Amino acid sequence: MLVIAFVTQKGGTGKSTLAASLAVAAEEVGERVAALDLDPQASLTHWGERRNGETPLVDKTTPDKLTGALTALTKHGYTLAILDTAGIDSPATVAAMRAADIALVPARPSLADIEATKPTYAALSRMGRSYAFVLNQCAPQLKGGRVMDAAKALRLLGVLAEPLIALRADHQDAFGLGLGVTEHDPKGKAADEIRRLFQWVKTKVKG
């Protein structure tokens, strides 16, 4: 079972929104998905409660129960687990990092936001975990100097997930309705970006 963790020790980066939409997009291409919420704020759990469908599985867990939960999911035939964590340094964040095949680090495209993730990627590097930055909430035209400068720097380091995720109302609208963006507007640009992000992750993990 592939395990993807959304981690960063900074709030407001869109982790839960990305986790929810990525879970739905993965289901669309045949994955059996469990989304596990390790954030005490439980944003992902509340999203799951707003859904009409029974899938993906959305459940809360704790650091001490994470390994057991992942083992049980594997035994029950799940092919993908997506972990959502709080925007703080916590035992849950560390546990998610250790469990992940790849950690995705969402960040807004500014120097200050990327610098704020240093403790996160430093910890991932110490653990020897694979990780990539997801530049999120970018200007929709994706041509601004600040956005492209940030993308270029991370791309040169080999740690940029593709594509860049633009700031679009679809993300918050879908999340508020208990949907993924690929359900909310299947042919929209936000949906296309999320589908491409999942394919990038799959390719990256396969190496």
C-alpha atoms as one frame of an Amber mdcrd trajectory, in Angstrom:
protein
   0.000   0.000   0.000   1.282   3.425  -0.969   1.325   5.968   1.865   1.296
   9.705   1.098   1.618  12.180   3.965   0.819  15.883   3.790   3.169  17.533
   6.268   4.422  20.992   7.103   4.968  22.813  10.351   3.061  25.837   9.063
  -0.674  26.356   9.028  -2.807  27.718   6.211  -1.070  25.894   3.375  -4.082
  23.883   2.207  -3.018  20.428   3.401  -6.506  19.145   4.189  -8.010  20.501
   0.985  -5.284  18.899  -1.112  -5.512  15.623   0.808  -9.264  15.389   0.240
  -9.137  16.116  -3.471  -6.149  13.835  -4.023  -8.025  10.990  -2.312 -10.992
  11.430  -4.640  -8.804  11.739  -7.746  -6.975   8.542  -6.797 -10.265   6.673
  -6.451 -11.245   7.780  -9.933  -8.308   5.843 -11.386  -9.002   2.674  -9.432
  -7.191   3.087  -6.125  -8.864   1.890  -2.942  -8.240   4.873  -0.696  -8.202
   5.572   3.023  -7.718   9.141   4.237  -6.436   9.240   7.811  -6.709  12.420
   9.858  -4.003  13.019  12.472  -4.864  16.705  12.922  -6.721  17.570  16.168
  -8.666  20.218  14.225 -10.112  17.309  12.211 -10.757  19.293   9.020 -10.428
  16.176   6.871 -12.748  14.236   9.183 -15.397  16.959   8.927 -15.037  16.889
   5.137 -15.686  13.152   5.223 -18.795  13.698   7.331 -20.157  16.076   4.673
 -19.821  13.467   1.925 -22.787  11.495   0.636 -20.714   8.543  -0.556 -19.065
   5.901   1.587 -15.696   6.236  -0.119 -12.963   7.123   0.283 -12.736   5.858
   3.841 -12.076   8.816   6.150 -11.089   8.151   9.733  -9.284   9.772  12.642
  -6.218   8.182  14.155  -3.392   8.985  16.557   0.389   8.574  16.345   0.418
   5.486  18.561  -2.272   3.791  16.462  -1.006   4.770  13.003   1.179   1.736
  12.305  -1.596  -0.637  13.322  -4.128   1.252  11.234  -1.931   1.081   8.129
  -1.319  -2.636   8.655  -5.059  -3.266   8.949  -5.810  -1.238   5.823  -3.264
  -3.223   3.835  -4.823  -6.492   4.994  -8.247  -5.230   3.914  -7.078  -4.500
   0.386  -6.531  -0.766   0.462  -3.962   0.412  -2.066  -3.455   4.006  -0.918
  -3.444   5.816   2.418  -3.342   9.604   2.567  -2.319  11.137   5.887  -3.309
  14.650   6.928  -1.451  16.330   9.792  -1.548  19.542  11.801   0.484  22.585
  10.776   2.699  22.279  13.842   5.626  20.191  15.012   3.935  17.285  16.777
   4.244  13.532  17.413   1.556  13.022  14.760   3.602  14.849  12.141   6.694
  12.802  12.980   4.705   9.562  12.859   3.255  10.480   9.464   6.708  11.311
   8.110   8.075   7.955   9.242   5.156   6.030   7.757   5.117   7.777   4.381
   6.498   6.465   1.123   6.502  10.100   0.067   5.760  13.271   2.020   4.178
  16.219   0.233   5.023  19.612   1.722   2.479  22.250   0.650   3.747  25.825
   0.566   2.565  29.097  -0.851   4.941  30.468  -3.513   6.816  33.018  -1.430
  10.297  32.994   0.021   8.921  33.425   3.541   6.564  30.463   3.187   9.207
  28.197   1.712  11.716  29.192   4.389   9.093  28.380   7.036   9.108  24.761
   5.852  12.805  24.309   6.657  12.191  22.332   9.891   9.887  20.012   7.956
  12.214  19.152   5.099  15.197  19.028   7.458  13.381  16.389   9.515  12.435
  14.449   6.388  16.034  14.544   5.188  17.297  13.237   8.530  14.814  10.372
   8.303  15.820   9.622   4.734  12.253  10.048   3.529  11.303  10.954  -0.011
   9.568  14.330  -0.195   8.473  17.049  -2.582   7.092  20.550  -2.279   3.626
  21.269  -3.633   3.453  24.942  -4.543  -0.151  25.686  -3.633  -2.428  28.728
  -3.835  -0.404  30.158  -6.720  -1.662  33.081  -8.797  -4.006  31.499 -11.389
  -2.024  32.673 -14.404   1.069  30.911 -12.954   3.323  33.379 -14.735   4.140
  35.776 -11.925   7.806  36.295 -11.158   7.502  35.188  -7.540   5.747  31.947
  -8.479   8.154  31.048 -11.244  11.213  31.947  -9.182  10.067  29.639  -6.399
   9.264  26.861  -8.853  12.607  27.179 -10.625  14.588  26.976  -7.395  12.728
  23.887  -6.145  12.824  22.240  -9.568  16.606  22.645  -9.706  16.839  20.876
  -6.349  14.653  18.048  -7.648  12.040  18.526  -4.937   9.132  20.163  -6.782
   5.925  18.228  -7.324   4.179  19.005 -10.593   2.030  20.787 -11.528   1.782
  23.994  -9.555  -1.624  24.263  -7.887  -3.376  27.531  -8.620  -5.510  29.486
  -6.173  -9.010  28.697  -7.411 -12.394  28.961  -5.707 -13.140  25.362  -6.729
 -10.897  24.036  -3.962 -12.733  25.693  -1.083 -16.138  25.278  -2.711 -15.601
  21.547  -3.166 -14.186  21.057   0.321 -17.143  22.843   1.890 -19.529  20.499
   0.089 -17.668  17.334   1.033 -16.404  16.860  -2.508 -13.101  16.660  -4.319
 -12.446  19.206  -7.047 -12.679  16.424  -9.637 -16.271  15.835  -8.503 -17.184
  19.501  -8.124 -16.107  20.491 -11.648 -14.694  17.438 -13.441 -13.552  19.404
 -16.488 -12.192  22.404 -14.581  -8.579  23.495 -14.322  -8.397  22.684 -10.610
  -9.526  19.117 -11.331  -6.916  18.760 -14.052  -4.147  19.954 -11.730  -5.110
  17.504  -8.975  -5.269  14.569 -11.390  -1.848  15.468 -12.739  -0.467  15.806
  -9.211  -1.560  12.270  -8.354  -0.010  10.902 -11.524   3.222  12.761 -10.709
   3.294  11.177  -7.249   2.704   7.688  -8.658   5.513   8.134 -11.166   7.856
   9.576  -8.536   7.314   6.690  -6.132   7.809   4.089  -8.848  11.163   5.762
  -9.538
